[in-house]
Amino acid sequence: MIGKPFINEVINKAIEDYLKYKETPNDIHMYTFPVVAIRTLIFIYGELDIINPYITKNEHSLGGFNSNLTKYGFKEDKLQDLKDQFIKFNELAASNQRPNYAFLNIEKYLIEMYFCKQKAMGLTLENQEEFKNYLYLEENTNPYIEKSLDVYVVDKHELNAYFNSLAFENAHTFNIAEIPKEILIPEAYTLLGYNLEQISNMTNTDLRNINTQVYQFFRIDPKDENKDTMLQKAVNYYRKYGNRITSGNGYVDFLLFASVLATAIFITLLFSFKIL
C-alpha cells in the first residue's frame, strides 16, 4: 500500500486483495472475511461502484464510495458505522474474541443494503438466493464460510434469523395507520373534572385510560355493544339526580334507571289525579 489508505487500512487491504486474486476465485485470500465483505458489496452495487472510488480515492464526493452505497436508501450514518466495524473486526479477531460483534454487524449491514436495493429495484427471488451464497449463513456449505462461523460466532442461527426477518418485511407491504381516538360524549369527561382541551391533547394511551375510568365511574361494561347508549343514559341520570346507578351491570343499570323514571311519572300522575 502506497500513500494514505482508502477509507481505512482494513477496507483498503481487502480491495487490494480482491483485485490481486479475483482471477483465481478459489484462492484462500478471496475468503478472508474483509475480502468476502468487499465481494458482497460488489455483488450488490457492481464492481464499478466499489473499485472506481478506490482508484480515484473518492470517498465523499459525487460518484464516490459514500454516494454509491447510499443510492438505494441505505443511511449515511449506518454507512459510517459499517466502515468503522471493519477496524473493530480486526481488533476483535486479533484478541480471539467470540462472538466477534463487528463481524455480525458487518453482515447485518450487508443484508440491509441488499434489501434496500431489492425494495428499490424489484429484484427477483433468484437474485436473492444468489446473494445468500456470499453470506455467513448456517446453511451455507462453503468450507471457508463454515470455518469462519466456528471462529467468529456463537449462535450460528443469528444471521439466518436477521436475513429471514428482512426478507419477510420486504415481501409484505405494511401500512402504518394511526389508530383513531375513541372520544366519548363530552359530558362524561366534564362530570369527572376533565375539560375538552385536555381530552383532545391526550395520547391514545392516556385517553384509553381515562375512558376506562369513565366507564368504571358510571358502572358500564366497556365491552357491552350498547355502551354508548348506556353511557348517555347514565350521564343524563347523573346530571338530573346527582348520583350514579350502581348495580355494577350496564343492562341492569338501564332497567333501574327506567324503573326510577316510571316511578317518578306514576307519582306525578297520582298526585295530579288527587288534585283533580
Contacts in CASP RR format, 6 or more apart in sequence:
PFRMAT RR
TARGET T0000
AUTHOR 0000-0000-0000
METHOD contacts of the structure
MODEL  1
MIGKPFINEVINKAIEDYLKYKETPNDIHMYTFPVVAIRTLIFIYGELDI
INPYITKNEHSLGGFNSNLTKYGFKEDKLQDLKDQFIKFNELAASNQRPN
YAFLNIEKYLIEMYFCKQKAMGLTLENQEEFKNYLYLEENTNPYIEKSLD
VYVVDKHELNAYFNSLAFENAHTFNIAEIPKEILIPEAYTLLGYNLEQIS
NMTNTDLRNINTQVYQFFRIDPKDENKDTMLQKAVNYYRKYGNRITSGNG
YVDFLLFASVLATAIFITLLFSFKIL
1 9 0 8 1.000
1 12 0 8 1.000
1 13 0 8 1.000
1 16 0 8 1.000
4 57 0 8 1.000
5 11 0 8 1.000
5 12 0 8 1.000
5 13 0 8 1.000
6 12 0 8 1.000
6 15 0 8 1.000
6 53 0 8 1.000
6 54 0 8 1.000
6 57 0 8 1.000
6 59 0 8 1.000
6 65 0 8 1.000
7 59 0 8 1.000
7 65 0 8 1.000
7 83 0 8 1.000
8 83 0 8 1.000
8 86 0 8 1.000
8 87 0 8 1.000
9 87 0 8 1.000
10 34 0 8 1.000
10 86 0 8 1.000
10 87 0 8 1.000
10 89 0 8 1.000
10 90 0 8 1.000
11 34 0 8 1.000
11 38 0 8 1.000
11 83 0 8 1.000
11 86 0 8 1.000
12 54 0 8 1.000
13 34 0 8 1.000
14 32 0 8 1.000
14 34 0 8 1.000
14 35 0 8 1.000
14 37 0 8 1.000
14 38 0 8 1.000
14 86 0 8 1.000
15 38 0 8 1.000
15 50 0 8 1.000
15 51 0 8 1.000
15 54 0 8 1.000
17 29 0 8 1.000
17 30 0 8 1.000
17 32 0 8 1.000
17 34 0 8 1.000
17 35 0 8 1.000
18 30 0 8 1.000
18 35 0 8 1.000
18 38 0 8 1.000
18 39 0 8 1.000
18 42 0 8 1.000
19 51 0 8 1.000
20 29 0 8 1.000
21 27 0 8 1.000
21 29 0 8 1.000
21 30 0 8 1.000
21 35 0 8 1.000
22 30 0 8 1.000
24 30 0 8 1.000
28 144 0 8 1.000
29 35 0 8 1.000
30 36 0 8 1.000
30 39 0 8 1.000
31 142 0 8 1.000
31 144 0 8 1.000
31 145 0 8 1.000
31 148 0 8 1.000
33 89 0 8 1.000
33 93 0 8 1.000
33 103 0 8 1.000
33 106 0 8 1.000
33 148 0 8 1.000
33 152 0 8 1.000
34 86 0 8 1.000
34 89 0 8 1.000
34 90 0 8 1.000
36 134 0 8 1.000
36 145 0 8 1.000
37 86 0 8 1.000
37 106 0 8 1.000
37 110 0 8 1.000
38 50 0 8 1.000
39 134 0 8 1.000
40 110 0 8 1.000
40 131 0 8 1.000
40 134 0 8 1.000
40 135 0 8 1.000
41 50 0 8 1.000
41 69 0 8 1.000
41 110 0 8 1.000
41 113 0 8 1.000
42 50 0 8 1.000
42 51 0 8 1.000
43 130 0 8 1.000
43 131 0 8 1.000
43 134 0 8 1.000
44 110 0 8 1.000
44 113 0 8 1.000
44 114 0 8 1.000
44 117 0 8 1.000
44 131 0 8 1.000
45 68 0 8 1.000
45 69 0 8 1.000
45 117 0 8 1.000
49 68 0 8 1.000
49 69 0 8 1.000
50 65 0 8 1.000
50 68 0 8 1.000
52 58 0 8 1.000
52 63 0 8 1.000
52 64 0 8 1.000
53 59 0 8 1.000
53 63 0 8 1.000
53 64 0 8 1.000
53 65 0 8 1.000
53 68 0 8 1.000
54 65 0 8 1.000
56 64 0 8 1.000
58 64 0 8 1.000
58 65 0 8 1.000
59 65 0 8 1.000
59 66 0 8 1.000
60 66 0 8 1.000
61 67 0 8 1.000
66 76 0 8 1.000
66 79 0 8 1.000
69 79 0 8 1.000
69 113 0 8 1.000
70 76 0 8 1.000
70 79 0 8 1.000
72 113 0 8 1.000
72 116 0 8 1.000
72 117 0 8 1.000
72 119 0 8 1.000
72 120 0 8 1.000
72 121 0 8 1.000
73 116 0 8 1.000
73 120 0 8 1.000
74 109 0 8 1.000
74 112 0 8 1.000
74 113 0 8 1.000
74 116 0 8 1.000
78 109 0 8 1.000
78 112 0 8 1.000
81 105 0 8 1.000
81 109 0 8 1.000
82 105 0 8 1.000
82 106 0 8 1.000
82 109 0 8 1.000
85 102 0 8 1.000
85 105 0 8 1.000
85 106 0 8 1.000
85 109 0 8 1.000
86 102 0 8 1.000
86 106 0 8 1.000
88 101 0 8 1.000
88 102 0 8 1.000
89 100 0 8 1.000
89 102 0 8 1.000
89 103 0 8 1.000
89 106 0 8 1.000
91 102 0 8 1.000
92 100 0 8 1.000
92 101 0 8 1.000
92 102 0 8 1.000
92 103 0 8 1.000
93 100 0 8 1.000
93 103 0 8 1.000
93 152 0 8 1.000
98 151 0 8 1.000
98 152 0 8 1.000
98 153 0 8 1.000
98 154 0 8 1.000
99 152 0 8 1.000
99 153 0 8 1.000
99 154 0 8 1.000
99 155 0 8 1.000
100 151 0 8 1.000
100 152 0 8 1.000
100 153 0 8 1.000
103 136 0 8 1.000
103 148 0 8 1.000
103 152 0 8 1.000
103 153 0 8 1.000
104 152 0 8 1.000
104 153 0 8 1.000
104 158 0 8 1.000
104 159 0 8 1.000
107 135 0 8 1.000
107 136 0 8 1.000
107 159 0 8 1.000
107 162 0 8 1.000
108 159 0 8 1.000
108 162 0 8 1.000
110 134 0 8 1.000
110 135 0 8 1.000
111 135 0 8 1.000
111 159 0 8 1.000
111 162 0 8 1.000
111 163 0 8 1.000
111 166 0 8 1.000
112 166 0 8 1.000
114 128 0 8 1.000
114 131 0 8 1.000
115 166 0 8 1.000
115 167 0 8 1.000
115 169 0 8 1.000
115 170 0 8 1.000
117 123 0 8 1.000
118 127 0 8 1.000
118 128 0 8 1.000
118 170 0 8 1.000
119 170 0 8 1.000
128 167 0 8 1.000
132 139 0 8 1.000
132 140 0 8 1.000
132 163 0 8 1.000
133 140 0 8 1.000
133 142 0 8 1.000
135 159 0 8 1.000
135 163 0 8 1.000
136 145 0 8 1.000
136 148 0 8 1.000
136 149 0 8 1.000
136 152 0 8 1.000
136 153 0 8 1.000
136 159 0 8 1.000
137 145 0 8 1.000
137 159 0 8 1.000
137 160 0 8 1.000
137 163 0 8 1.000
138 149 0 8 1.000
138 156 0 8 1.000
138 157 0 8 1.000
138 159 0 8 1.000
138 160 0 8 1.000
139 160 0 8 1.000
140 146 0 8 1.000
149 156 0 8 1.000
153 159 0 8 1.000
179 204 0 8 1.000
181 202 0 8 1.000
181 204 0 8 1.000
181 207 0 8 1.000
182 207 0 8 1.000
182 208 0 8 1.000
182 211 0 8 1.000
183 199 0 8 1.000
183 200 0 8 1.000
183 207 0 8 1.000
184 211 0 8 1.000
184 214 0 8 1.000
184 228 0 8 1.000
184 231 0 8 1.000
185 228 0 8 1.000
185 231 0 8 1.000
185 232 0 8 1.000
185 235 0 8 1.000
186 196 0 8 1.000
187 235 0 8 1.000
187 239 0 8 1.000
188 214 0 8 1.000
188 218 0 8 1.000
188 231 0 8 1.000
188 235 0 8 1.000
189 195 0 8 1.000
189 196 0 8 1.000
189 199 0 8 1.000
189 210 0 8 1.000
189 214 0 8 1.000
190 196 0 8 1.000
191 235 0 8 1.000
191 238 0 8 1.000
191 239 0 8 1.000
192 213 0 8 1.000
192 214 0 8 1.000
192 217 0 8 1.000
194 210 0 8 1.000
199 207 0 8 1.000
199 210 0 8 1.000
202 210 0 8 1.000
211 222 0 8 1.000
212 222 0 8 1.000
214 231 0 8 1.000
215 221 0 8 1.000
215 222 0 8 1.000
215 227 0 8 1.000
215 231 0 8 1.000
217 244 0 8 1.000
218 230 0 8 1.000
218 231 0 8 1.000
218 234 0 8 1.000
218 235 0 8 1.000
218 238 0 8 1.000
218 244 0 8 1.000
218 253 0 8 1.000
219 234 0 8 1.000
219 244 0 8 1.000
219 245 0 8 1.000
219 246 0 8 1.000
219 247 0 8 1.000
219 248 0 8 1.000
219 249 0 8 1.000
219 250 0 8 1.000
219 253 0 8 1.000
220 227 0 8 1.000
220 230 0 8 1.000
220 231 0 8 1.000
220 234 0 8 1.000
220 250 0 8 1.000
220 253 0 8 1.000
221 227 0 8 1.000
221 249 0 8 1.000
221 250 0 8 1.000
224 230 0 8 1.000
224 250 0 8 1.000
224 251 0 8 1.000
226 251 0 8 1.000
230 250 0 8 1.000
230 251 0 8 1.000
230 253 0 8 1.000
230 254 0 8 1.000
233 253 0 8 1.000
233 254 0 8 1.000
233 257 0 8 1.000
234 244 0 8 1.000
234 245 0 8 1.000
234 253 0 8 1.000
234 257 0 8 1.000
237 243 0 8 1.000
237 244 0 8 1.000
237 245 0 8 1.000
237 257 0 8 1.000
237 260 0 8 1.000
238 244 0 8 1.000
241 260 0 8 1.000
245 253 0 8 1.000
245 256 0 8 1.000
245 257 0 8 1.000
245 260 0 8 1.000
246 253 0 8 1.000
247 253 0 8 1.000
247 256 0 8 1.000
END
